[in-house]
Amino acid sequence: MKSKIIIGTRGSKLALWQAYFTKDNLEKLGIEVELKIIKTKGDKIQHLSFDKIEGKGFFTKEIEDALLRGEIDMAVHSMKDLPTESPEGLSIAGVSYRENPADWLVINKGKEDTSKIYKLKENAVVGTSSARRKAILLDIRPDVNLKDIRGNVPTRLQKLKEGQFDAIVLAAAGLTRLDLDMSDFVVVKLNTKEFVPAPAQGVLAYQTCTSDTETRKIIKKLHHSEVASSTNVERKVLNLLGGGCHMPLGVYCEQDEMGNYHVWAAKAATWNGPVKRVRLSSSTSFELAEQVLAALNGES
């Protein structure tokens, strides 16, 4: 068995948490692990919102290139950032447990209005660069003023604290994993069935070279197959729509105790367009994504 694995990761606090989490789990298997920090296009371009950055995989491509060059043995990605089709020669070898997949609305104390939906005051300035979050938020609270925000999680919270926004929307997974002090804020935990998260939100993807069977065998020991069965449905809907991070699309799939699948999806043509919502249940994941797509397109 391979005795050492080099992990490629972005350098943000959250990306490093993810890499160290994976490192700890690999070391429990007796593997020596080294981390290599790689800057991506998304890290370098901080002045543009996601929909203005060209191409897909702007948080992953440089790391994937390092994999293909053999500079690293595996990559740890936030799965929601990973395009649904891996470059030729690369594969997802495993996925992690799923942290809370929800989005949370973080409001500056004193800027909340408990009489309003989501405790957002009338015409609140809300920071997000996600087309999905913009579309769903406008669908529920059309009065809010949306403003793009970039930077890692601590940077965004600092901008909120400085008063640049009344509130911002962040993934619960990042806030939970970083265990940040939220005492200066009011946190509204959004329901995944209403404020539908990005496909695979809260899950880490472990990517390797397809030909690297040694590393893939090791990663298989970290793989959560029950998580993969749900994220496969979510990501297939995204794939069928040909979308990436730019698309105003939320898809969330969960399994009940009987093994039945339940899917919630929300899609808009544009970030400020009307949102189409669907909910489907099935005893099998077979062609479930196709059924969700048909429902989103008004075909069923």
N, C-alpha and C positions, 0 to 999 in steps of 0.2 A: 504494500500500500504506500502511496505517496506520503512522504514525511513532512513536506512543507508546501503551503499554498499561499500565493500572493493575491490579495484581494484589491481590486481597483474600486475607488470610491470618490465621490465628490467631497469637498472639504468643508461643507457647512456643518453646523453643530448637529443637525438632525441626521445628515448623511453619515457623519462619523459615529453617532449613536448606533445607527443601523449596522455599520461595518464592525464596530466593536462588539455588538450583540452577536453577530455572526461569528466573529473571531472567537469569542468566549465559548460558543457552542462547538466550534471545530476543535478547540483546544481540549474540550472534555472528551473528544474522540482520540486524543493523543496526537493531533496534528499541530505542527509548528505553523504559525501564521504571521505574515508580514502585510502591512497596509501600504498602499501606494495611492496618494491623492492626485487626482486628475481634474483639471479645470475644464468645464464644458462651455459650449456656446451660451447656454442659458445663464451660466455664472458670470460670464464676461460682459454680456449685454444686459445692463441693469436699467437702462433709461427707456426701454420699450416694453409695452404690454405683450403678452404671449401671442396675441393674434397678429402682431406686427413683425414677429420674428419668422423669417422664412423657413420652410421645411418642417419635418417631423423629428422627434428625438433630440431636441436641443438640450436636454439634460442627460443624454445617454450616448450620443454618437462617438464622442472622443474616447469614452471608456470602452465602447465596443471596438473601436479601432485598435486600442491598446491590447485587447483580447486577441484580435486577429493577428497582431504582430508578435504575439507570444510574450509580451512584457508583463502580463498578469495572467493568473490561472482562472480567476473568476471575478465577476462583477456583482456588486450588491446594489440593486436599484429599488427606488420606490416604484412598485409595479404600475401605479397609475401614470408614471412618466414614460413608461416603456412602450414604444410602438408595438402594435399587435403582430407585426411580422418581423422576426429577427433577420438580420443580414445573413446572407449565405455563409454557412460555416459556423454559425452561432445558434445556440438553443437555450431555452430556459430549462435548467436541470432540476429546479425545485422551487417551492414557495414557502414562506414562513407562516406562522400563526397569523390570525387577523386581529389587529388592534381595533378599537372602536372605529367603524367606518364612517361615522357621521361627520358633518360640518358643525362647527360651533361659531356662534356670533359673539364676538367680544366687544363690549361697549364700555366706553369711558364712564367711570362713576360720575353721576350727576347729569349725564347726557341721556339717561334712559327715561322712558315713559311707560310705566307699568299698565296703563290703560290701553296701550296700542299692541297690535300683533308684533311678536318678537321683542317687545319692550323698546322698539325703535321710535324715537320721537318723530313728529311730522317733518318731512323733508330732510331727514337725517343724511349726513354725508357718510357713505359706506365705502370702504376700501376693499377692492378685489380686482385682480387682473384675469380672473377665470370667466370665460364666456358662459359656461354652465351656471356658475353662481350668480352672475349678473341676470341671466334670463329667468331663473327660478325666483330670485329675490324680487325682480320687477313684476313677475306674475302675481306674487303674493302681496307685495307692498309697492305699487306703481308710483308712489309719491317720493321714494327715496332718490337721492342724488348719488350716482355711482362715480367713483374716482379710482383710477388705476393705482396699484401699489405693487412694488417689487421688493426683493430682498429676502433674506432668510427669516425664520420665525421670530427670533429675538429682535431683529431689525424692524420688522413690521410692528411688533408690539411697542417698540420705542417710538416709532412714528405716531402710533395711536396715542401714546402717553403724552407726546408733545402737543397734541391737539390738532394734528393735520387731518384727522378723521374723527367722526363721532363713534364709529364702530368699524370693525373689519371682520372678514369671514376667514376662518382657518380650519384646517382639518383637525379633528379631535385627536387623531393618532399622533400627530407631531407634538401637540401640547401635552399629551399624556406621557409620551416617551421622554420628552425633555424635562418633565416634572418642574415646570416653571412656576414662579410665584405670580399668581393671578389676583392677588388681593386688591390691586388698584383698579380692577375691572369688574363689570357685571358679565357673567358668561351665560348665554342662552344656548342650551343644547338642542339642536335642531333634529327633528324626527326624520330618519332615513327614508321613510315611506312618503313623506311630503317634500322635504328638501333632499332630493335623491342625489347620493354621492357619485363621484366619478367612478367608472369601472375599476375594480380592484383597489379602491382606496383603503388604506390601512394594512396593505400586504407588501412584503418584500419579495422581490424576484431574484433568484440566484442564476446568473447567466454564465455559460462556459462555451468553449469551442466544442462543437458537436463531436469532433474526433477524440476529445480528451476523456476517454472512458474512465480513467483512474479518478479524476476529479469528480466526474459525474456520479460515480458509485459512492463516493464519500458524501456528496451533497444529498444523495437520495436518503441518507440517514437523518437529514434535517427537514425533509419534505413533509408537508401537511396535505395529504391527498384530499381530505374533506374540504379544505379551503380552496384547493385547485378546482374542485368540481363546481363550485359556485363562481369563482373568478373566470373560469373558462366560458361560462354562459355570458357573463358581463362583457368580457373582452371580445367575444365573437359578435355580439351586437355591434360594438364599436367597429370591428373589422368589416362587417357586412355593410356598414354605412360609409366605409372608407375614411373614417375620421381619425383625428389625433387630438392633441391637447386644445386645439382651436375650437373644436366642435362643442356647441351648447347641448351636451348630452349627459344625462345621469342614468346609470343603470345599477341596480342593487339586487342581488340574488341571495336568498338564504334557504336552508333546508330545515324542515321541521323534524321532530323526533321519529316520524314515520318514513322519513327519506323523501318526502315530497318537496318539490322546488317551488318557491314563490318569488316572482320577479316584479320589481317596480321600475318603471322607466319614465323619464321626462326628457323631451327633446324640443328644441326650437330651431328654426331655420337660421336665425341670427340672434345675437346676444340681447337685442331689444324686441324680438319678435314674440308672437304668442306661443305658449308652451303646450305641447300635446303630451298627455299623461296616459300611461297604460299600466294595468296590473294583470298578470297572468299566473296561473298555477298549473303544475303538471306533476305527474308521478315519475317522470323521467326527464333528463336533460336533453334527450334526443330531439333535435330540431326545435328546441325551445327558443333559441336565439332567433331562428327564422320566424317563429310565431310572433315574437316581440317586435321584430322589424315590420312584419305585415300589419300588426296592430298600430304601430307608430305611423305607418304610411296610410292608415285608414282602409286597409284591405280586408279587415275582419272586425 
